[in-house]
Amino acid sequence: MNRELKGRYDARAVILKAMAHPTRLMIIETLSKKEHCVCELTDMAGYDTSTVSKHLSILKNAGIIGDEKRGQSVYYSLKMPCAVKFLSCIESAMRERAHAQMAAV
């Protein structure tokens, strides 16, 4: 594998690793509907602010979400809407797998 191709695979892996957590998946889906401040996301996730902030930082560093400071609050929005399409693809594959498993019983 050449250096350029390896770099592309490494960059893809960073994004996939950032998405690979249930709380971060919830954040992505939530932000696909509208922007939210960290306090709202903290309430939705049911964790403390520092935990949610760490998840937001991982998603932001991967380029999946962005943030904007407004007064004392920071608002987050989805910058990679294709991530939601990817999640829909996963859901479809999960349904197909479940149907195949049920048919095999």
C-alpha positions as CSV (number, residue, x, y, z in Angstrom):
1,M,0.0,0.0,0.0
2,N,1.4,3.4,-0.9
3,R,1.8,6.2,1.5
4,E,-1.0,8.3,0.1
5,L,-3.5,5.4,0.3
6,K,-2.4,4.6,3.8
7,G,-3.0,8.2,4.8
8,R,-6.5,8.0,3.4
9,Y,-7.3,4.8,5.3
10,D,-5.8,6.3,8.5
11,A,-8.0,9.5,8.1
12,R,-11.1,7.3,7.6
13,A,-10.2,5.3,10.7
14,V,-10.1,8.5,12.8
15,I,-13.6,9.3,11.8
16,L,-14.9,5.8,12.4
17,K,-13.2,5.6,15.8
18,A,-14.7,8.9,16.8
19,M,-18.2,7.6,15.9
20,A,-17.6,4.2,17.7
21,H,-19.3,5.0,21.0
22,P,-23.1,4.9,21.9
23,T,-23.1,8.4,23.4
24,R,-21.3,9.9,20.4
25,L,-23.8,8.2,18.0
26,M,-26.6,9.7,20.1
27,I,-25.0,13.1,19.8
28,I,-24.6,12.8,16.0
29,E,-28.3,11.8,15.6
30,T,-29.4,14.6,17.9
31,L,-27.3,17.2,16.1
32,S,-28.7,16.1,12.8
33,K,-32.0,17.5,13.8
34,K,-30.8,20.9,15.2
35,E,-27.9,22.5,17.0
36,H,-27.7,22.2,20.8
37,C,-25.7,23.7,23.6
38,V,-23.6,21.4,25.8
39,C,-26.0,21.8,28.6
40,E,-28.9,20.3,26.5
41,L,-26.7,17.5,25.3
42,T,-25.6,16.8,28.9
43,D,-29.2,16.4,29.9
44,M,-30.0,14.2,27.0
45,A,-27.0,11.9,27.5
46,G,-27.5,11.7,31.3
47,Y,-23.8,12.2,32.1
48,D,-21.9,15.0,33.7
49,T,-20.7,18.0,31.6
50,S,-17.1,16.9,31.6
51,T,-18.0,13.4,30.1
52,V,-20.2,14.9,27.4
53,S,-17.5,17.6,26.7
54,K,-15.0,14.8,26.1
55,H,-17.3,13.1,23.6
56,L,-17.9,16.4,21.9
57,S,-14.2,17.1,21.7
58,I,-13.6,13.7,20.0
59,L,-16.3,14.4,17.5
60,K,-15.1,17.9,16.8
61,N,-11.4,16.8,16.4
62,A,-12.6,14.2,13.8
63,G,-14.4,17.0,11.9
64,I,-17.9,15.5,12.5
65,I,-19.3,18.4,14.5
66,G,-18.5,22.0,14.9
67,D,-19.1,24.5,17.6
68,E,-19.9,28.2,18.0
69,K,-19.6,30.2,21.2
70,R,-22.5,32.5,21.9
71,G,-22.2,34.5,25.1
72,Q,-21.6,31.9,27.9
73,S,-22.8,29.0,25.9
74,V,-21.2,26.8,23.2
75,Y,-23.6,25.4,20.6
76,Y,-22.7,22.3,18.6
77,S,-23.9,21.4,15.1
78,L,-23.3,18.5,12.7
79,K,-20.7,19.4,10.1
80,M,-20.8,15.9,8.4
81,P,-24.4,15.1,7.5
82,C,-23.3,12.1,5.5
83,A,-22.6,10.5,8.9
84,V,-26.4,10.1,9.4
85,K,-26.7,8.4,6.0
86,F,-23.9,6.0,7.2
87,L,-25.9,5.3,10.4
88,S,-29.0,4.6,8.3
89,C,-27.0,2.2,6.2
90,I,-25.9,0.4,9.4
91,E,-29.5,0.2,10.6
92,S,-30.5,-1.3,7.3
93,A,-27.8,-4.0,7.5
94,M,-28.8,-4.8,11.1
95,R,-32.5,-5.3,10.0
96,E,-31.4,-7.6,7.1
97,R,-29.2,-9.6,9.4
98,A,-32.0,-10.0,12.0
99,H,-34.4,-11.2,9.2
100,A,-31.8,-13.7,8.0
101,Q,-31.2,-15.0,11.5
102,M,-35.0,-15.3,12.1
103,A,-35.4,-17.2,8.8
104,A,-32.6,-19.6,9.7
105,V,-34.4,-20.6,13.0
